[in-house]
Each structure stands twice: as structure tokens, then as C-alpha cells.
Amino acid sequence: MSEDFVLTGERAALGPLKRDHLPMLARWINDPEVRRGLAYRGLANEDAEVKWYEEMTEAGRQPRPSAVGFAVHDAADGELVGVCGIEGIDHHFSRAELGIFLGRRRGTGIGTDATRLALDWAFNMLGLRNVMLETYEFNEQARRAYERAGFRVIGRRRDAVNVLGRRWDSLLMDATAADFESPVLAGLRPTPN
């Protein structure tokens, strides 16, 4: 395992975000194929990515972080393939939202594994009980990946998004700590004497 990875699964590895990732992230976020499944509609340049990086870094460095961002790597060769984040962390209600995008190697199982690793961090490192995300009804590949990672569809906002000139429903999904089996961090739990 690379010393830069904090969690390594079967296909994906999560590591800290780094400033040198930003040029690649700016290219990916502007790629129409990548962004069609994202709520983000602005046009990002490297300066915008620096601002986002600084906000995520500040939020994540707190003892009770409001967000934690990860670089997503292919575990096989360490290549940067995307980012994911646990955002809107509410420690009082033990809940948050998850976002992920892959700029490379979509459809290979890396997204599912990265999502599972992020949930492991959310439930076992942050102590959260519920993580929610939103995806779009046309994005069947993402929905199936999220379900394999532990999410379930909990609702639908009808006609809620406009993607490339057509209206679509938004699917709300959540995962709970009670239903989740830790792929990595459970092995670090202290055992009673």
C-alpha cells in the first residue's frame, strides 16, 4: 500500500487530496461525460479548484470536521482516477452526504469500492449513522454501484433536474451504519480484554 493511501480496498484506494491533483480535477469536472451525472453546472478552472481544495482542507482538518475529501486512486497502480467527499457532516444528528466522481476508469468497480471505503470512514472513523446521496434516474450505472456499496433508494424527487435539455427524476439514497459491513476499519477495532 502506498504511504499516501489511508484506506485500500479491492479496487480503489483513498488518499488525501493534494494540490497537484487540481489541474486534472479541473479538466475532469469540465468534461461533459463526467459532469452529466453531477449537480455541478458551473465552469471550473484551476483557480476554482484551488478554492474548493482550500475549503475542503480547512473543513477536514478540524477535530470535528464538517467535510472530509479524498482522492480516489486505482489500487492496482495508484493512478488518480477521481475524488469523493463526505460533506455536510452533522455531528449532532450523526449524518452527512456523500459525493463522488470518477474522471477515469468508470465502469471498472473502482467507484463502488471507493464509495464503500468512504462509508467505512464515515461510519467507523467519524461515528456517523446515516449517509445520503443524490443521483439521477438515467444514471443506472451509478445507482447500481451505490447499491453494491450499501446504499438504498429512499425516495424520488420527480422532474427535479434538467440534464442536457431533458427533465429527469432525482433519486435519493442512503446508507446506515446498522446495515453496513466494514471492509477495512472493523479490523482496527479494539477488542475487550
Secondary structure by P-SEA (a helix, b strand, c coil): cccccccccccbbbbcccccaaaaaaaaaacccccccccccccccaaaaaaaaaaaaaaaacccccbbbbbbcccccccccccccccccccccccbbbbbbbccccccaaaaaaaaaaaaaaccccccccccccccccaaaaaaaaaaabbbbccccccccccccbbbbbbbbbccccccccccccccccccc
